[in-house]
């Protein structure tokens, strides 16, 4: 889990190591914590009769705030290290919108 601020709000990004993906919670007001969205960049495709697994087993999360971001647009970023697949996912955050 890692905390980060986006557009003045504080979010908790929680990696789900077994299931995969990242849960995002708005924790700006800890007494009124709210689930915002679930992000899963895992991709299941058949390639030459083998199942290709990408971004599986998020185990390390790192948040880069906008003022430290290497992104050309200055967006905050979330880096996710996936230990099962051995991949790293990089998410540039434009905004965070609640899933319906």
N, C-alpha and C positions, 0 to 999 in steps of 0.2 A: 504494500500500500504506500501511496505517496500523496502528499497534499500539494495543491497548486492554486494560484489565483488567476482567474480569467475574467476580464471586464468588471473588476471590483468585487467578484464573488469568490468564495473559497470552496474548492471541490476536493473530495477524496476520490482518488482513482485506485480501485481495488482489483488486483489481478486474481483471476480464478485459475490456479495452476492445474487442476485436474480437468475441469470442464473446458477451459479456455476462455479467452476474452477478458475484457475489463469492464467492471461496473463503475458508473460515475454517480456520485452523490453530492448534492449541494449541501454543504455543512456550514454555510455562512452564519446561520443561526442554529447552534447545536441543539437547541430545544425543539427545533422544527426541521430536522434533517429530512431531505427529500431525495428519493431515487430519481435520477435524471435520464440516464440511458445506459444501454449495454452495447459495447463495441466488441466485435469479434472479426478479426481479419483472417481467420483460419479459412482455408480454401480446400475443398475436397474435389479433386478431379481424377479421372482415370487417364493415365498416360502410359502407353505401351503395356497395358494390362496391370499396371501398378497404381496403387493409390498414392497420390502426391499429397503430402500433408505440409502445410505451411503455417507458420505462426502458431505452434502448438505448445502449450505449457508455459504461459507467462509467469516468470518467477522473479524478475527484476524490473522495477519501474523507476524512471527518473523523470522529473518534471523540470523543464527549462522555462523560466518566466520570460515574458515578452521582452523585457529590457536586457536580457542576456542571450536572447535567441539568435542563432546564426541564420535564421530564415530571412530571405531578402525582403519580406513584407513585415518583419518584426513580430510575427505571430508566436505565441507560446507554443511549446512542443512537449509531447509526451513520448518518451522512449521506452520501449517494452522489449526486454530480453526474454526469449522463449527457449527454455532449456530442453524440451522434448525435440523440437525441430532444429534447434541450433541457429535460429534466425533472430533478427532484430527488427521490430516494427517501429516506424517513426511516424507520428501523427502531428501534423501542424494544425493548430486549433484556431479556426476562424471565429467560432462562437460555440456555445454549448446550449442546445435546445432540448427541452424535455420531450421524451418520447411519449406518444399518446397510447 
